[in-house]
């Protein structure tokens, strides 16, 4: 099959492996996890033309963004927290592309955000430019063009892995420019940008073998005392689900989870469970 992939719509939460809604896993046996192995680059699901910087169209108009609709979550690899997004954090303030340019340094990870859209990630390489995976091709674009009207922010601290040196991050990104379709090793822009910065094979397609108990847990924060946990066998599968939640937004995710949880039993708070980040 190689790297040729086809689209697969996501299963409902009733079909996603979950653990205790309070974050306490009481089952020792292995589970069969949801796999996105046949899913494609989610940028292809968005409307609009390829980013080439040659013209301004409706995609360059500023898109709506409401930080209150972002989904707070944390990701664990077994007991280690490897990702955490706290919406109220000052580090997650989003800026216009023009204002962000004054803050960017080569090697920074940039996330473009808009309500109801998949987040788009890129690597800032200097000279007002980024390298990013967009519509199944790695491209070198001006940051203002890559934004397509979205607000943006630096997200170096979301993943907790030790980063490579900035020169190596830029080199990793620039060496991939021009790769497309079957030449690609990343499922989406986030996996590509994170691989450039951290160099971990887990961000690549097929970087991990999907066998045995799921080592990755995605903890979705419903409130200060309530959370819901999903399990995955690979980091890329977890990222695909996390990005789907980002696309839906907090309100829709909570409604979807409530529908599922009501069918399996009322969610309860656990005084001894770890609280969601605030």
Secondary structure, DSSP 8 states (H G I E B T S, - for coil): -TT---------GGGS-B--TTS-----S-------TT---GGGGS-S----SS---GGGS-----GGGS--EEEEETTEEEEEE-TT-GGG--B-HHHHTTT--TT-EEEEE-TTS--EEEEEEETTEEEEE-SSBEEEEEHHHHHTT-EEEE-TTSB-S----HHHHHHHHHTTTT-BGGG---SSHHHHHHHHHH--GGGSTT-S---SS--EEEEEESSSS-EEEEEESSHHHHHHHHHHHHHH-HHHHHHHHHHHHHHH------TTS-----
